[in-house]
């Protein structure tokens, strides 16, 4: 199936009333791929769990003009559409059961965005909450993590801003279609993220989908699905951030929480998370130590001269590592000097960060990582 036909087939399913992420997955699993779904037809669709006569009729009723209109609106708004079998579709999202059938993306996703942390919390928050959200967004951004959140007022926005202040990247997940961003007062901020190539704005919803309360709980699974863990900064007992924490736990992600005042209703949800097993966080190290090997690789290194790091590298990684021996370089300069495609360079640099050979600094600058030393030891 040609790429255009494949995208249209995904859209035909995606635009059908009653076909959510779970029903989409069941149809694909039942027939093998999207092409075989449509080769099967309505009578066989009804044999799939959750697909009754109304849903089968809705799939069949999606017209070519509807698909054309959706494609046109996405192009007009500068939004790419990623199908689950596209190479650019985030691999981490495909590990969750109800992965999005289609992702609309404004901006650019990079391989390094696989190293992501969610930062979430209440829209109505205290000065303390805003301060801590921006602080942790900055700490995570400086360490090389992409900060993922929902773009909402309050904690979400502070987390995004902290990541950008550190020279890092951020991804905002919308609870509406990308034809109109929400909240409206953040539109200029979202547009700047895209214009400066500092991250992306994502949604799984058709382009013109309005802002509806029911969209936000379902989008929270995307925040956690993209992330290695989720940090809840400030949340009341009924905060939507707790839904994100629940999704994270069910997806096998780490759940972190910043403790708040015991007499503040806006911290009751966060403090209960800690009481129920979430990891109490006071600094970046509290997060890194619970992320296993990735956390160890991303930890700030003490200053000590690099002494012949011996790490297995492929040919591309080795050539880029050799360029860094002349001094720190950003991605564009690495691509120019190596003559390699920028996407290939970004992927190789992400692997070198994970392997511990290089560190990522603000502005997508990479440098050979110094060896960590402990008291009484020297680098070797």
C-alpha positions in Angstrom: 0.0 0.0 0.0 1.4 3.4 -1.0 2.1 5.8 1.8 -0.7 8.2 0.8 -3.2 5.3 0.6 -2.0 3.9 4.0 -2.5 7.3 5.6 -6.0 7.6 4.1 -6.9 4.1 5.4 -5.8 5.1 8.9 -7.8 8.3 8.7 -10.9 6.4 7.6 -10.7 4.4 10.8 -9.7 7.3 12.9 -12.5 9.6 11.8 -15.2 7.0 12.3 -17.5 7.6 15.3 -17.1 5.0 17.9 -13.5 3.9 16.9 -11.3 4.9 19.8 -7.7 3.7 20.5 -8.8 0.3 22.0 -11.2 -0.5 19.1 -8.6 0.5 16.6 -6.1 -1.8 18.2 -8.6 -4.7 18.2 -9.3 -4.2 14.5 -5.6 -4.1 13.6 -4.9 -7.2 15.7 -7.9 -9.1 14.3 -6.9 -8.5 10.6 -3.2 -7.9 10.7 -2.9 -4.4 9.3 -5.1 -1.5 8.2 -5.2 -2.7 4.6 -6.7 -6.0 5.6 -9.2 -4.3 7.8 -10.8 -2.7 4.8 -10.4 -5.8 2.6 -12.5 -7.6 5.3 -15.5 -5.3 5.2 -18.4 -4.6 7.6 -19.7 -8.2 8.1 -16.3 -9.3 9.5 -15.7 -6.1 11.4 -18.8 -7.0 13.5 -17.0 -10.1 14.7 -14.4 -8.0 16.5 -15.0 -7.2 20.2 -16.5 -3.8 20.7 -17.5 -3.3 17.0 -21.3 -3.5 16.8 -23.5 -2.6 13.8 -23.4 1.1 14.6 -19.6 1.2 14.7 -19.3 -0.9 11.5 -21.7 1.5 9.8 -19.8 4.5 11.0 -16.5 3.1 9.6 -18.2 2.4 6.2 -19.8 5.9 6.2 -16.5 7.9 6.3 -16.2 9.5 2.9 -13.3 10.6 0.7 -14.3 14.3 1.0 -14.1 14.0 4.8 -10.6 12.5 4.5 -9.6 15.2 2.0 -10.8 17.9 4.3 -8.9 16.5 7.3 -5.7 16.3 5.2 -6.2 19.8 3.9 -6.7 21.2 7.4 -3.6 19.5 8.7 -1.5 20.8 5.9 -2.9 24.3 6.4 -2.0 24.3 10.1 1.5 22.7 9.5 0.6 19.5 11.2 2.1 16.1 10.2 0.2 12.9 10.8 2.0 9.9 12.2 0.6 6.4 11.8 1.8 3.8 14.3 3.9 2.1 11.7 5.7 5.3 10.7 9.4 5.4 11.8 8.9 8.8 13.5 6.0 7.5 15.7 7.4 7.4 19.3 8.4 3.9 20.1 7.5 4.4 23.8 3.9 5.1 22.9 3.6 1.8 21.1 4.4 0.0 24.4 1.0 1.1 26.0 -2.1 -0.9 25.3 -4.3 2.0 24.1 -1.7 3.8 21.9 -3.1 6.5 19.7 -4.3 5.4 16.3 -2.9 8.6 14.8 -0.8 11.4 16.1 -1.0 14.9 14.8 2.3 16.8 15.3 3.2 20.4 15.0 6.9 20.9 15.3 9.5 18.1 15.2 10.0 15.0 17.2 13.6 13.9 17.7 15.2 10.6 18.6 16.5 12.3 21.8 12.8 12.8 22.9 12.8 9.2 23.9 14.6 10.5 27.1 11.5 12.2 28.4 10.0 13.0 31.8 6.4 14.1 32.4 5.9 17.1 34.7 2.2 17.7 35.7 0.1 19.3 38.3 -2.9 21.5 39.0 -4.1 24.4 36.9 -5.0 26.3 40.1 -1.7 26.2 42.0 0.3 28.1 44.6 3.5 30.2 44.0 5.4 27.3 45.6 4.0 24.9 43.0 4.8 27.2 40.1 8.3 27.7 41.5 9.0 23.9 41.9 7.5 23.0 38.5 9.8 25.5 36.7 12.7 24.4 38.9 12.3 20.8 38.0 11.5 21.5 34.4 14.8 23.4 34.2 16.8 20.7 36.1 15.4 18.0 33.8 16.0 20.1 30.7 19.6 20.8 31.7 20.2 17.1 32.3 19.1 16.3 28.8 15.5 15.2 29.3 12.6 16.4 27.1 9.9 17.7 29.4 6.4 16.4 28.5 3.2 18.0 29.9 -0.3 19.0 28.9 0.2 22.7 28.1 -2.4 23.7 30.7 -2.4 26.7 32.9 -0.4 26.5 36.1 2.0 23.6 36.8 2.1 22.3 33.2 3.1 25.7 31.7 5.7 26.2 34.4 7.3 22.8 33.6 7.4 23.6 29.9 9.0 27.0 30.5 11.6 25.6 32.9 12.8 23.1 30.2 13.1 25.9 27.6 14.9 28.2 30.1 17.5 25.5 30.4 18.0 25.2 26.7 16.1 21.9 26.6 13.1 20.6 24.7 9.5 20.2 25.6 6.4 18.5 24.2 2.8 19.7 24.9 -0.1 17.3 24.6 -3.4 18.9 23.6 -6.9 17.9 24.7 -8.3 19.3 21.5 -7.5 19.3 17.8 -4.5 21.3 16.5 -6.7 23.8 14.6 -7.1 25.7 17.9 -4.6 25.4 20.7 -5.6 25.5 24.4 -5.5 27.4 26.6 -5.7 30.4 24.2 -3.4 32.6 26.3 -0.6 30.0 25.6 -1.0 30.1 21.9 2.0 32.4 21.3 4.1 30.3 23.7 3.2 27.1 21.7 3.9 28.7 18.4 7.3 29.8 19.7 8.2 26.2 20.7 7.5 25.1 17.1 9.1 28.1 15.4 12.3 27.8 17.5 12.5 24.0 16.9 12.5 23.4 20.7 9.9 20.6 20.8 6.4 19.8 19.5 2.7 20.2 20.0 0.8 16.8 19.8 -2.8 15.6 19.7 -4.5 12.4 18.8 -7.8 14.2 18.1 -9.0 15.2 14.6 -7.9 18.7 13.7 -11.1 20.6 14.5 -12.0 18.8 17.7 -13.2 21.3 20.2 -12.1 21.7 23.8 -14.2 19.2 25.8 -13.7 18.1 29.4 -13.8 14.4 28.5 -10.8 14.8 26.2 -8.3 15.7 28.9 -8.3 12.5 31.0 -7.7 10.4 27.9 -4.9 12.6 26.6 -3.1 12.1 30.0 -2.1 8.5 29.0 -0.1 10.1 26.2 1.9 12.3 28.6 2.8 9.2 30.7 3.2 7.0 27.6 5.9 9.3 26.1 7.8 9.5 29.4 10.2 7.4 31.5 8.4 8.6 34.6 5.9 11.3 35.7 6.6 14.0 38.3 3.5 15.4 40.1 4.4 18.8 41.5 1.2 20.0 43.1 -2.2 18.4 43.0 -5.5 18.5 44.9 -7.4 15.3 45.7 -9.4 15.5 42.5 -6.7 16.9 40.2 -6.4 15.5 36.7 -2.7 15.2 37.4 -3.6 12.2 39.6 -5.1 10.5 36.5 -1.8 10.9 34.8 0.0 9.4 37.8 -2.4 6.4 37.7 -1.9 6.0 34.0 1.9 6.1 34.5 1.7 3.4 37.2 -0.4 1.1 35.0 2.0 1.6 32.1 4.9 0.6 34.2 6.4 4.1 34.5 7.9 5.6 37.6 5.7 8.0 39.6 7.4 10.8 41.5 5.9 13.6 43.6 7.1 16.8 45.2 5.8 17.1 48.8 3.7 20.1 49.7 2.3 21.8 52.8 0.2 19.5 54.9 -2.3 22.2 55.5 -2.8 23.1 51.8 -5.7 21.5 50.0 -3.7 21.9 46.7 -1.1 19.5 48.1 -3.4 16.8 49.5 -3.4 14.7 46.3 0.4 14.9 45.9 1.0 14.0 49.6 -1.3 11.1 49.3 0.6 9.8 46.2 3.7 9.7 48.4 1.9 8.0 51.2 0.7 5.4 48.7 4.1 4.6 47.3 5.1 7.5 44.9 8.8 8.5 45.1 9.3 11.6 47.2 11.4 14.1 45.2 13.4 17.0 46.6 16.1 17.3 43.9 17.1 15.9 40.5 19.1 13.0 42.1 15.9 11.7 43.7 14.6 11.1 40.1 17.7 9.9 38.5 18.4 7.2 41.1 15.1 5.5 40.2 15.6 5.5 36.5 18.2 2.7 36.5 20.9 2.8 33.9 19.4 5.8 32.1 19.4 7.8 35.3 23.0 6.9 35.9 24.0 8.0 32.5 22.1 11.3 32.7 23.4 12.2 36.1 25.6 15.3 36.3 29.3 14.4 36.2 32.0 15.8 38.5 34.8 17.6 36.7 37.6 15.3 35.9 39.6 14.9 32.6 38.3 12.4 30.0 40.6 9.5 30.1 40.1 7.2 27.0 36.5 6.2 27.4 36.2 2.6 26.1 32.6 2.0 24.9 31.4 -0.1 22.0 30.4 2.2 19.1 29.3 1.7 15.6 31.1 3.5 12.7 28.8 6.6 12.8 29.0 6.9 16.6 32.8 6.6 16.5 33.2 9.2 13.8 31.0 11.7 15.7 32.8 10.9 19.0 36.1 11.7 17.2 34.8 15.1 16.1 33.9 15.9 19.7 37.5 15.5 20.8 38.1 18.9 19.3 35.5 20.4 21.7 31.7 20.6 22.2 29.6 20.9 19.1 25.8 21.3 18.4 23.8 18.9 16.3 23.9 21.1 13.2 27.6 21.5 13.3 28.1 17.8 13.9 26.0 17.0 10.8 27.9 19.6 8.7 31.4 18.4 9.7 30.5 14.7 9.4 28.5 15.0 6.2 25.8 12.8 7.7 22.1 13.3 7.6 20.9 15.3 10.6 18.4 12.6 11.6 21.1 10.0 11.6 23.4 12.2 13.6 20.6 12.9 16.2 19.9 9.2 16.6 23.6 8.4 17.0 24.1 11.2 19.6 21.2 9.9 21.6 22.8 6.5 21.7 26.1 8.0 22.8 24.3 9.9 25.6 22.7 6.6 26.7 26.0 4.7 26.5 27.6 7.4 28.7 30.2 8.5 26.1 28.9 12.1 25.8 26.8 14.6 27.7 24.0 16.7 26.2 24.2 20.4 27.2 21.6 23.2 26.7 21.0 24.1 23.0 21.6 20.5 21.8 25.3 20.9 22.3 27.2 17.7 22.9 30.6 17.1 24.7 32.7 14.1 25.6 31.6 13.2 29.1 34.1 13.5 31.9 34.5 10.5 34.2 32.7 10.6 37.5 35.0 10.5 40.5 34.2 9.8 44.2 36.0 11.2 47.2 39.5 9.8 47.5 39.5 8.5 43.9 40.8 9.8 40.6 39.4 9.2 37.1 40.8 6.3 35.3 
